[in-house]
């Protein structure tokens, strides 16, 4: 057998992070379950699990970054990373399909009980005006899609300054979106519990808000790496994955805005009344 490497794949050395991450995930989920069942010790187990998951994420991704900088990420390896990211985004799409399904099932076939009243939105629910903060957040996310694209093109053309500026703007817009959504939630005239509208609304939009926070952190890490000198025009999958994720978040919001905020509001009720 030849002593040199004769293939384009990267054979990973033994790593502790799969087992550490698995144990941490078990501790986290188990701890939350017992905590929610009023077991005081469950809180500490859950926190230990959360810290373990965060430590695993930081350590494992640091190893991946070091492998990339060492030249182990050949074109074949990068291609497989792209496949993995696409499959991850596809799984996230199906995650949101569940919340859209729940919302439309309740909206198109509302129960006849007093809690819903045979209409959608249910009687007694004052939905948010879609053309105030939701519309503003839509414009913010659409603008952020252009700034992250600007950063991507700047990276491809070797413009490090444009890369950093585009990332700073995108991160700022992500933080602004989160702040406006928090303000909107604080002033909503309906809650999460007690009605199907509030439950489906907050689950769909709330999980999207969580994804915006994750995407903002993702981009902040890319900005930090950009200042460290990472990413080249030929090798920048970490940034590319973050940009794909951010565009996915943008597209999901457009569907949320059109269906839940507009169609599922008083405006939608007036335009298409329920004939149940």
Residue pairs with C-beta under 8 A, 6 or more apart in sequence:
8 74
8 75
8 76
8 77
9 74
9 76
9 77
10 67
10 72
10 73
10 74
10 77
15 60
15 63
17 56
17 59
17 60
17 63
20 52
20 55
20 56
21 52
21 53
21 56
21 57
21 60
23 52
24 48
24 49
24 50
24 51
24 52
24 53
24 55
24 56
25 49
25 53
26 49
27 45
27 46
27 48
27 49
27 52
28 46
28 48
28 49
28 50
28 52
28 53
29 49
30 42
30 45
30 46
30 49
31 42
31 43
31 44
31 45
31 46
31 47
31 48
31 49
32 42
32 46
33 42
34 41
34 42
34 45
35 42
35 43
35 45
35 46
36 42
65 225
65 230
65 238
67 73
68 230
68 235
68 237
68 238
69 230
73 81
73 235
73 237
78 235
78 237
81 237
81 241
82 237
82 240
85 241
85 244
85 245
86 244
89 244
89 245
89 248
92 211
92 248
93 248
93 252
95 207
96 204
96 207
96 208
96 252
96 255
99 200
99 203
99 204
99 207
100 204
100 255
100 259
102 200
102 203
102 204
103 200
103 201
103 204
103 259
103 260
103 264
104 259
106 116
106 120
106 196
106 197
106 200
107 120
107 263
107 264
108 120
109 276
110 116
110 117
110 118
110 119
110 120
110 122
110 196
110 274
110 276
111 196
112 118
112 276
115 122
115 194
115 195
115 196
116 122
116 123
116 195
116 196
117 123
117 124
118 274
118 276
119 269
119 273
119 274
119 276
120 197
120 264
120 269
120 274
121 127
121 197
121 264
121 265
121 266
121 269
122 195
122 196
122 197
124 195
125 189
125 190
125 195
125 197
125 198
126 189
126 190
127 190
127 197
127 261
127 264
127 265
127 266
128 134
128 184
128 188
128 261
128 265
129 265
130 257
130 261
130 262
130 265
130 267
133 180
133 181
133 183
133 184
134 184
134 257
134 261
135 257
136 180
137 177
137 180
137 181
137 184
137 253
137 257
138 253
138 254
138 257
140 173
140 176
140 177
140 180
141 173
141 177
141 249
141 250
141 253
142 250
143 173
144 169
144 170
144 173
144 174
144 177
144 246
144 250
145 246
145 247
145 250
147 166
147 169
147 170
147 173
148 166
148 167
148 170
148 219
148 243
148 246
148 247
149 166
149 243
150 162
150 165
150 166
150 169
151 162
151 163
151 164
151 165
151 166
151 167
151 170
151 239
151 243
152 166
152 239
152 240
152 243
153 162
154 160
154 161
154 162
154 163
154 165
154 166
155 162
155 163
155 231
155 233
155 236
155 239
156 233
157 233
158 233
160 226
163 226
163 231
164 223
164 226
164 227
167 219
167 222
167 223
167 226
168 223
170 219
170 246
171 216
171 219
171 220
171 223
174 212
174 213
174 215
174 216
174 219
175 216
177 212
178 209
178 212
178 213
178 216
181 205
181 209
181 212
185 202
185 206
190 197
190 198
190 201
191 198
192 198
192 199
192 202
193 199
197 264
200 260
201 260
201 264
204 256
204 260
205 256
205 260
208 249
208 252
208 253
208 256
211 249
211 252
212 249
214 245
215 242
215 245
215 246
215 249
218 241
218 242
218 245
218 246
219 242
219 246
221 238
221 242
222 231
222 238
222 239
222 242
225 231
225 238
225 239
226 239
230 236
230 238
231 238
231 239
262 268
263 272
